[in-house]
């Protein structure tokens, strides 16, 4: 897992903890929206890494085929 994904996941965990500790409904809702946004960013970063790794592997295989 990359540093970027770890960062996003950590922020999501912090936002969830803040939501759980919140006493006001609007604060809890805001923290939960924040957690969901951070989780979405982490998921996108994970997908991007997977696509990037696949592309690198395909290019390496294509280079090997040419040799």
C-alpha positions in Angstrom: 0.0 0.0 0.0 1.3 3.4 -0.9 1.9 6.3 1.4 -0.9 8.2 -0.3 -3.4 5.4 0.4 -2.2 5.1 4.0 -2.6 8.8 4.4 -6.2 8.8 3.1 -7.1 5.8 5.2 -5.7 7.4 8.3 -7.7 10.6 7.7 -10.8 8.5 7.2 -10.2 6.7 10.6 -9.7 10.1 12.3 -12.9 11.4 10.8 -14.8 8.3 11.9 -13.4 8.6 15.4 -14.4 12.3 15.5 -17.9 11.3 14.3 -18.2 8.7 17.1 -17.1 11.3 19.7 -19.4 14.1 18.4 -22.4 15.0 20.5 -24.0 17.3 18.0 -25.8 15.7 15.0 -24.5 18.2 12.5 -20.9 17.7 13.6 -21.4 13.9 13.5 -22.8 14.2 10.0 -20.0 16.4 8.8 -17.4 14.0 10.2 -19.1 11.0 8.5 -19.2 12.9 5.2 -15.5 13.6 5.6 -14.7 10.0 6.4 -16.6 8.8 3.3 -14.7 11.3 1.2 -11.4 10.1 2.5 -12.3 6.5 2.0 -13.3 7.3 -1.6 -10.0 8.9 -2.2 -8.2 5.9 -0.7 -10.2 3.6 -3.0 -9.4 5.7 -6.1 -5.7 5.7 -5.2 -5.7 2.0 -4.8 -7.4 1.5 -8.2 -4.9 3.9 -9.8 -2.0 2.0 -8.3 -3.4 -1.3 -9.7 -3.9 0.1 -13.2 -0.5 1.7 -13.1 1.1 -1.6 -12.0 -0.8 -3.5 -14.8 0.4 -1.0 -17.4 4.0 -1.2 -16.3 3.8 -5.1 -16.4 2.2 -5.0 -19.9 4.9 -2.6 -21.2 7.6 -4.8 -19.7 6.1 -7.9 -21.3 5.9 -6.1 -24.7 9.6 -5.1 -24.4 10.5 -8.7 -23.7 8.5 -9.9 -26.7 10.5 -7.6 -29.0 13.8 -8.9 -27.8 
